[in-house]
Amino acid sequence: SGLGRRLDVTAKEGEGNKLVYLLKLHVQRVRLASACLLINRHNRWIGRMQEGSGILKEGFLVKKGHVVHNWKARWFVLLQDRLLYYKLVGGKKEASPKGTILLDCCKITCPCLEFENRPLVIKLNTKNNTEYFLDSCSREERDAWALDITGAIHAGNPVQVQQLHLMKNSFKLPSNISLNHIIDKMHDNSSGVKLMPNTEQGNMYKESFTGAALVDWLISNQFAASRLEAVTLASVLLEENFIKPVGARSVEAMRNGDLAEQFLDDSTALYTFAESYKKKISSREELHLNILELSGTIVKQGFLIKQGHKRKNWKVRRFVLRADPAFLHYYDPTKEDNRPVGGFSLRGCLVSALEDNGVPTGVKGNVQGNLFKIITKNDIHYYIQASSKTERALWIEAIKQLT
């Protein structure tokens, strides 16, 4: 086919055939899913506009400041032609927006890997060349925001929206790709793939990276134009033994998946460079408590507002719910450090929704509702606020499954 003739991969003999084979499997699967996604998003867009509010999406993102270059959690509201962001005071959104990002002729970059310790950033460059950096709580949430913002930017041109979706799911690799060149770039100390310790099921892998991180890196460095292309390239790197899986999830996919499904674009699937494979296995008894707590499988994550125990003020935190072992940790999204600022075991915990009529006992400030409470087995009370009743119900149900 024409696609096959456009591929010219020079790392090893036969790689082009493998890329074509991978391509066909990926394209067949992704095009069908993309068509359904396009129809569903169009219908959802129409439904939102018919509701009269004009709100296409809303939720927490962490924004980099323009004057003081720190990071602050803000409540963002996406409209058809602009993105508003609000400051939270005492657990309640202020009536007037803190700022407005006009989307006319705005350019979006996702993924944006300009910040070493923030791999989930979206970059917006407005018509007057003002840059905005918005950090998300997960890859899925980042990509959902990026897709909706892209739709808003091009809402007045449905043909362009269609072309964007086709481009995102196309496969047009540049000519003369060398896998050795890609690997050399991945090894670069300043701009390469960031190696870091990751834990899975009680095992620590000292120098590893996630599948999602590699896909982001390939796109950011223009080796691929879409996640489809990046996954295909990563699959070939895996097949040709430039990288290898570490950890149960990625190893199982390598053993049991077909050639097009062996590499996982996932934040819990771990990989490393094949020539520097280092694995340190520790028994659960030997692991430091903090490492053990963080070794569980991530079940749910997202931004919630938590009441402090000492000052009783409300702060946005990124919550991560893990199973095996069951722990709930929370992180300060304004900090570069990726270590939790608090957390607790869910064994023996009680979780319940709080009524929205009035301020419940133990709660301070002018909160907006959607509250729930977690009581640990040591009788420590955590008051947490979700962004909606639906989101609160989802968190409560997920936590109950692990208590």
C-alpha positions in Angstrom: 0.0 0.0 0.0 1.0 3.7 -0.2 1.5 3.7 3.6 4.0 0.8 3.3 6.0 2.6 0.6 6.3 5.7 2.8 8.1 3.8 5.5 11.9 3.7 5.3 13.3 2.4 8.6 17.0 1.8 8.6 17.9 0.4 12.1 17.6 -3.3 11.2 16.6 -5.3 8.1 13.0 -6.2 8.2 11.9 -3.4 10.5 9.8 -1.8 7.8 7.7 -4.9 7.4 7.1 -5.0 11.1 6.1 -1.3 11.2 3.7 -1.9 8.3 2.2 -4.9 10.1 1.9 -2.9 13.4 0.4 0.0 11.5 -2.4 -2.0 9.9 -3.4 -3.6 13.2 -3.4 -0.2 15.0 -5.1 1.7 12.3 -8.0 -0.7 11.9 -8.7 -0.7 15.6 -8.1 3.1 16.2 -10.1 4.3 13.2 -13.3 2.6 14.4 -12.8 3.9 17.9 -12.0 7.3 16.6 -15.2 7.5 14.5 -17.3 6.6 17.6 -15.4 9.1 19.7 -16.0 11.9 17.2 -19.7 11.2 17.0 -20.1 11.0 20.8 -18.1 14.2 21.4 -20.1 16.0 18.7 -23.4 14.9 20.3 -22.2 15.8 23.8 -21.0 19.2 22.5 -24.5 19.9 21.0 -26.2 18.8 24.2 -24.1 21.1 26.4 -24.8 24.1 24.2 -28.5 23.3 24.2 -28.5 23.3 28.0 -28.0 27.0 27.8 -25.0 27.3 30.2 -22.4 27.2 27.5 -20.0 25.3 29.7 -18.2 22.6 27.8 -15.9 21.4 30.6 -14.9 22.5 34.1 -12.6 21.2 36.8 -9.3 21.8 38.6 -6.0 22.4 36.8 -2.7 23.8 38.2 -1.6 27.0 36.5 1.9 28.5 36.4 1.9 32.2 37.4 3.0 34.9 35.0 4.4 37.4 37.6 5.5 35.0 40.3 6.4 31.8 38.5 4.8 29.4 41.1 2.1 26.9 40.5 -1.5 27.4 41.8 -4.5 25.2 41.7 -7.4 27.0 39.9 -10.9 26.1 38.9 -11.1 26.2 35.1 -14.3 26.7 33.1 -14.2 26.0 29.3 -16.6 28.1 27.2 -16.9 28.0 23.4 -14.5 30.9 22.9 -12.5 31.2 26.1 -11.1 29.5 29.1 -11.9 31.1 32.5 -10.1 30.4 35.7 -11.2 31.1 39.3 -9.5 31.3 42.7 -10.8 29.3 45.6 -11.3 31.0 48.9 -12.4 28.9 52.0 -13.4 26.0 49.8 -15.6 28.2 47.6 -15.1 29.5 44.1 -15.0 33.2 43.8 -17.8 34.9 41.9 -15.6 36.6 39.3 -12.9 34.8 37.3 -9.3 35.5 38.2 -8.4 35.5 34.5 -9.5 34.7 31.0 -7.7 32.9 28.2 -9.1 33.8 24.8 -9.1 30.8 22.4 -9.3 32.6 19.1 -6.2 31.6 17.1 -4.8 29.9 20.2 -2.2 27.2 19.7 -2.2 24.1 22.0 0.8 21.9 22.7 0.1 18.5 24.4 2.1 16.8 25.7 4.4 19.7 26.8 7.6 18.4 28.4 9.2 21.7 29.3 9.1 21.0 33.0 11.1 18.0 34.3 8.9 17.2 37.3 5.6 18.0 35.6 5.0 15.5 32.7 1.2 16.3 32.4 1.3 19.9 31.3 -0.7 21.5 28.5 0.7 24.6 26.9 -1.5 27.3 25.4 -0.1 30.1 23.2 -2.6 32.9 22.6 -2.9 35.2 19.6 -0.9 37.9 21.4 1.8 35.4 22.2 1.0 34.9 25.9 1.9 31.4 27.1 -0.1 29.5 29.7 1.0 26.3 31.3 -1.7 24.1 32.8 -0.8 20.9 34.8 -3.2 18.0 35.2 -3.7 15.2 37.7 -3.4 12.3 35.2 -2.7 11.6 31.6 -6.3 10.8 30.9 -7.5 14.0 32.4 -4.8 16.0 30.5 -5.7 14.5 27.2 -9.5 15.0 27.8 -8.8 18.7 28.5 -6.6 19.0 25.5 -9.2 17.5 23.2 -12.0 19.7 24.5 -9.9 22.9 24.3 -8.8 21.9 20.7 -12.5 21.5 19.9 -13.3 24.9 21.3 -10.5 26.5 19.4 -11.7 25.1 16.1 -15.4 25.1 16.9 -16.3 27.6 14.1 -14.7 25.4 11.5 -16.2 21.8 11.5 -14.1 20.8 8.5 -10.9 21.7 10.4 -12.1 19.7 13.4 -12.6 16.7 11.1 -9.1 17.1 9.7 -7.6 17.4 13.1 -9.1 14.1 14.2 -7.9 12.4 10.9 -4.5 13.8 11.5 -4.4 12.5 15.1 -5.2 9.0 13.8 -3.0 9.1 10.7 0.3 7.4 10.4 2.9 9.3 8.4 6.4 8.6 9.7 9.2 10.7 8.4 11.6 9.0 6.0 14.9 7.4 7.1 14.0 6.9 10.7 16.8 5.3 12.7 15.9 3.5 15.9 19.5 3.9 17.0 19.1 7.6 16.7 15.9 7.5 18.7 17.6 5.5 21.5 20.6 7.9 21.5 18.1 10.8 22.0 16.3 8.9 24.7 19.6 8.5 26.6 20.4 12.2 26.5 20.9 13.5 30.1 19.2 16.8 29.6 16.4 16.1 27.1 16.0 12.3 27.1 13.5 10.1 28.8 13.6 10.6 32.5 14.6 7.5 34.4 13.3 7.2 37.9 12.6 4.6 40.6 9.2 3.0 40.3 7.5 0.4 42.5 5.1 -2.3 41.5 3.8 -5.1 43.7 6.5 -4.6 46.3 9.4 -4.6 43.7 11.4 -1.5 43.0 12.8 -0.8 39.5 15.5 1.8 40.0 15.9 3.2 36.4 12.6 2.8 34.6 10.0 4.8 32.8 6.3 4.3 32.1 4.8 3.5 28.8 2.8 6.7 28.8 6.0 8.8 29.5 7.7 7.3 26.5 4.7 8.0 24.2 4.7 11.6 25.5 8.4 11.9 24.9 8.2 10.6 21.3 5.5 13.1 20.4 7.2 16.0 22.2 10.4 15.3 20.3 8.6 15.0 17.0 9.4 11.4 16.3 5.7 10.8 16.1 2.7 13.1 15.5 0.1 11.1 17.4 -0.2 8.5 20.2 -0.9 5.9 17.5 2.4 6.6 15.8 4.3 6.8 19.1 2.8 3.4 20.4 3.8 1.8 17.0 7.4 3.1 17.3 7.6 2.0 20.9 6.4 -1.4 19.9 9.2 -1.7 17.4 11.7 -0.5 20.0 10.4 -3.3 22.2 10.4 -5.9 19.5 13.9 -5.1 18.5 15.2 -5.3 22.1 16.1 -1.6 22.4 13.8 -1.4 25.5 12.4 -4.1 27.6 9.5 -4.5 30.0 9.9 -4.6 33.8 7.2 -5.3 36.3 4.3 -7.7 36.0 1.9 -5.6 33.9 4.3 -4.8 31.0 5.9 -8.3 31.1 2.5 -10.0 30.9 1.5 -7.8 27.9 4.8 -8.7 26.2 4.2 -12.4 26.6 0.5 -12.6 25.9 -0.4 -9.8 23.6 -0.1 -9.8 19.8 2.6 -7.7 18.1 0.3 -4.6 18.0 -0.6 -4.9 21.7 2.7 -5.7 23.4 3.6 -2.1 24.3 1.2 -0.4 26.8 0.5 3.4 26.6 -0.1 3.4 30.3 1.2 5.2 33.4 1.4 1.9 35.4 3.3 -0.2 32.8 7.1 0.0 33.4 10.0 -0.2 30.9 13.7 0.3 30.9 16.6 0.3 28.4 17.6 -3.2 27.6 21.3 -2.8 28.1 20.9 -1.2 31.5 18.3 -3.5 33.0 18.5 -3.2 36.8 16.0 -4.7 39.1 16.1 -4.6 42.9 13.7 -7.1 44.4 12.9 -6.6 48.1 10.6 -8.6 50.3 7.6 -6.7 51.7 9.1 -7.1 55.1 12.3 -5.3 54.0 10.6 -2.4 52.2 10.4 0.9 53.8 6.8 1.6 54.9 6.5 4.6 52.6 7.7 2.6 49.6 5.3 -0.2 50.4 2.4 2.2 50.7 3.1 3.6 47.2 3.6 0.2 45.6 -0.1 -0.6 45.1 -2.1 -0.4 41.9 -3.6 3.0 41.2 -7.4 2.6 41.2 -8.4 6.3 41.0 -6.8 9.7 41.1 -8.0 13.3 40.8 -8.1 16.8 42.3 -10.2 17.2 45.5 -10.3 19.9 48.2 -9.3 18.8 51.7 -9.7 20.6 55.0 -6.5 20.9 57.0 -6.3 19.4 60.5 -4.6 22.3 62.2 -5.6 25.5 60.5 -8.9 24.1 59.1 -8.3 25.9 55.8 -9.2 24.2 52.5 -6.5 23.3 49.9 -6.7 21.6 46.6 -4.8 18.3 46.7 -4.2 15.6 44.1 -5.6 12.4 45.6 -4.4 8.9 44.6 -6.3 5.8 45.6 -4.2 2.6 45.6 -5.1 -1.1 46.1 -2.9 -4.0 47.3 -2.1 -2.4 49.8 -5.2 -0.1 50.1 -4.0 3.5 50.8 -5.2 6.9 50.0 -2.5 9.5 49.5 -2.7 13.2 48.8 -0.1 15.5 47.1 0.4 19.2 46.9 0.0 20.0 43.2 1.8 23.4 43.6 5.1 21.7 44.6 7.7 20.1 42.3 8.3 17.3 44.7 6.3 14.2 43.8 6.1 12.8 47.3 2.8 12.7 49.1 2.2 15.3 51.8 -0.1 12.8 53.6 -2.0 9.6 53.4 -3.5 6.7 55.4 -4.4 3.1 55.2 -8.0 2.4 54.3 -8.2 -0.8 56.4 -11.1 -0.3 58.8 -12.0 3.2 57.5 -15.5 4.5 57.3 -16.6 6.8 54.4 -19.8 8.6 54.0 -21.4 11.6 52.2 -22.3 14.7 54.1 -25.6 16.5 53.6 -25.4 19.7 51.5 -28.0 21.6 53.6 -26.0 23.6 55.9 -22.4 23.3 57.2 -21.8 19.9 58.9 -20.2 19.7 62.3 -16.4 19.7 62.1 -16.4 21.6 58.8 -15.1 25.2 58.7 -15.4 27.8 55.9 -18.0 28.7 53.3 -17.9 25.4 51.5 -20.0 24.7 48.3 -21.3 21.2 49.2 -20.4 17.8 47.7 -18.6 16.9 50.9 -17.7 13.5 52.2 -15.9 12.3 55.3 -13.4 9.5 56.0 -12.8 8.3 59.5 -9.7 6.1 59.9 -9.4 3.2 62.4 -7.4 5.6 64.6 -10.5 8.0 64.7 -8.9 10.7 62.5 -11.5 12.6 60.6 -10.8 13.8 57.0 -13.3 16.2 55.4 -13.0 16.2 51.6 -14.9 18.1 48.9 -15.6 16.9 45.4 -16.4 19.0 42.3 -19.8 17.4 41.9 -22.3 15.0 43.4 -21.4 12.4 40.7 -17.7 12.8 41.4 -18.3 12.4 45.2 -20.3 9.2 44.6 -17.6 7.8 42.4 -14.9 8.4 45.1 -17.0 7.0 47.9 -17.8 3.9 46.0 -14.1 3.4 45.0 -13.0 3.9 48.6 -15.6 1.5 50.0 -14.4 -1.3 47.8 -11.0 -1.1 49.6 -12.1 -0.7 53.2 
